[in-house]
């Protein structure tokens, strides 16, 4: 590859990073907005989260298309190929996160007008920690920081602990008063969605490590 070709290729790789970060930023905001809509029973904010899912889906398609064209046109090898492949995998995980945030927004709309069976304290706390995992994973991606990527994977344990705590509390509430089952189930699904988002953030960390080292390790066990 000549220096001119390499320069053009590097520019396209830089654009790939920027596209992934743009998508990641939207998803981070979706997660925040989804839980805020749930906490504040904000229908308008919930509807925005649902609408933004289309933007994320379009970005995923656009980025994947660019990656495929890069591979076909440049025929990259080794590290460059891993960068492109990692980009494809990361946007797939981001799209799934967006879907889960959208699910929470839909739960919000279903619960509008209802008094919550318990104050929403742990779900927003879980959301804050989950969004930090996503942000850290994207930072690790940009800076090829494998230590930060590993930390993201380690942070998933705290999310799992919070989810189990919320599950147990809601289960007790449902057992004590069967009339709460419908709402408590929606809240439980919301917590589960955040737990799944954290799992996908862990996937991002694993893909960063793969991009840098060429080795795929399962750190989500």
Secondary structure, DSSP 8 states (H G I E B T S, - for coil): --HHHHHHHHHHHHHHHHHHHHHHHHHHHHHHHHHHHHHHT-HHHHHHHHHHHHHHHHHHHHHHHHHHHHHHHH---HHHHHHHHHHHHHHHHHHHHHHHHHHHHHHHHHTTT---SS---HHHHHHHHHHHHHHHHHHHHHHT-HHHHHHHHHHHHHHHHHHHHHHHHHHHHHHH-GGGHHHHHHHHHHHHHHHHHHHHHHHHHHHHHHHHHS-------
